[in-house]
């Protein structure tokens, strides 16, 4: 019988899927460039383990975000059926052109709700990014590609502070975004709480009932998993995480790592996740953070290495 790789077990949480963003948002602040073959091997193993979707890189300028410099080399190394599970970060119509020419079919078009962060991150105003969105959608449609709208700084801005939720929801409802397949509500700084997350995710779902809502969270204040579960309960169809809690935005002072993929998986326990697969994902996070010289911030990974061996999620022999 074929496993359902997207559903959440009955009695846990409503249906949602995990998108692991280790190779994009997870690597942005690490400084060095992870070799193409290492990235490709990680992509293939995560997909084989059952992780339904991955974000594998971005077309940000490599002089500004060096860990993304080999993104198109990674894309070229993947088979078409593998690319169908992979997302690429883009911010301009030109990015979309380059991505679809390389064979990418799933694109995340990102802009910031806050003008100050959009100028720091993308070099233009939020309105300028929105004005370019229809052209980006046209290019994607011509290539048969799917394009999400990602709203960074949906809750707070590192420069201007709290963001009015009405401003975020106005962008969700903007007619220029009507053709986007999904809306990503991003807690870029990890400063939101579950009530705020539920409010915005539910609002986005009501405004665009035929499009999915993705929640992208960070764990700066220790609420990454709580916010993720609040988003799922409020109607998020997908949630983002990164191995070992890696990540952060180089243009967002105060941003910390993403909510850990291991923590999200342990909290939601999707049907495809066996204890053996969980153990291997924990090991992948440990290996990657060690290779990068980064701290592994996953609490689930720590728990999996405990001495409570009667608990089935503890890694045997640890």
VENDA-V455109 format. One record per backbone hydrogen bond with DSSP energy under -1.0 kcal/mol. CO is the residue of the C=O (numbers start at 1). NH is the residue of the N-H. E is the energy in kcal/mol with one decimal. If there is no record, write none. Layout:
co:nh:e
CO:NH:E
CO:NH:E
//
This chain:
co:nh:e
7:271:-1.6
9:12:-2.1
17:239:-2.7
18:53:-1.1
19:241:-1.8
20:55:-2.7
21:24:-1.6
21:26:-2.3
24:28:-1.0
27:30:-1.9
30:32:-1.4
35:39:-2.1
36:40:-2.6
37:41:-2.3
38:42:-2.1
39:43:-2.5
40:44:-2.5
41:45:-2.2
42:46:-2.6
43:47:-2.3
44:48:-2.1
45:49:-2.0
46:51:-2.0
53:20:-2.4
54:87:-2.9
57:89:-2.4
61:64:-1.3
61:65:-2.6
65:68:-2.1
66:69:-2.1
68:71:-1.8
70:74:-2.1
71:75:-2.3
72:76:-2.2
73:77:-1.2
75:78:-1.2
79:83:-2.4
80:84:-1.3
82:85:-1.7
83:86:-1.9
85:54:-2.3
87:56:-2.4
88:108:-2.9
89:59:-1.8
90:110:-2.8
92:96:-1.8
93:97:-2.4
94:98:-2.3
95:99:-2.5
96:100:-2.7
97:101:-1.9
98:102:-1.1
99:104:-2.2
105:146:-3.3
106:88:-1.5
107:148:-3.1
108:90:-2.9
109:150:-3.0
111:152:-2.6
114:118:-2.3
115:119:-2.6
116:120:-1.7
117:121:-2.8
118:122:-3.1
118:123:-1.1
125:129:-1.9
126:130:-2.5
127:131:-2.7
128:132:-1.3
132:136:-1.9
133:137:-2.6
134:138:-2.2
135:139:-2.3
136:140:-2.2
137:141:-2.8
138:142:-2.4
139:143:-1.2
140:145:-3.1
141:144:-1.3
146:107:-2.7
147:181:-2.1
148:109:-2.5
149:184:-3.1
150:111:-2.3
151:186:-1.8
152:113:-2.7
155:163:-3.1
157:161:-1.9
161:157:-2.6
164:167:-1.5
164:168:-1.3
165:169:-2.6
166:170:-1.8
167:171:-1.4
168:172:-1.7
169:173:-2.1
174:177:-2.3
175:178:-1.6
177:180:-1.9
181:212:-1.5
182:149:-2.5
183:214:-3.1
184:151:-3.0
185:216:-2.5
186:154:-2.2
186:188:-1.3
187:190:-1.1
190:221:-1.0
193:197:-2.4
194:198:-2.7
195:199:-2.1
196:200:-2.2
197:201:-2.7
198:202:-2.5
199:203:-2.0
200:204:-2.7
201:205:-2.3
202:206:-2.1
203:207:-2.2
204:208:-1.9
208:211:-1.9
212:183:-2.3
213:237:-2.7
213:238:-1.3
214:185:-3.2
215:240:-2.4
216:187:-3.3
217:259:-2.0
219:222:-1.7
223:227:-3.1
224:228:-2.1
225:229:-2.7
226:230:-2.1
227:231:-2.3
228:232:-2.2
229:233:-2.4
230:234:-1.8
231:236:-2.8
232:235:-1.2
237:17:-1.1
238:215:-2.2
239:19:-2.8
241:21:-3.4
242:245:-2.1
242:261:-1.7
243:246:-1.7
244:297:-2.9
246:258:-1.9
249:252:-1.7
252:255:-2.2
257:219:-2.3
259:242:-1.8
260:264:-2.3
261:265:-2.7
262:266:-2.4
263:267:-2.2
264:268:-2.1
265:269:-3.1
270:273:-2.0
274:278:-2.5
275:279:-2.3
276:280:-1.8
277:281:-2.3
278:282:-2.6
279:283:-2.2
280:284:-2.4
281:285:-2.2
282:286:-2.4
283:287:-2.9
284:288:-2.4
285:289:-2.4
286:290:-2.1
287:291:-2.3
288:292:-2.2
289:294:-2.6
298:302:-1.4
299:303:-2.6
300:304:-2.5
303:306:-1.8
304:315:-2.8
307:309:-2.1
308:311:-2.0
311:314:-1.8
315:318:-2.0
//
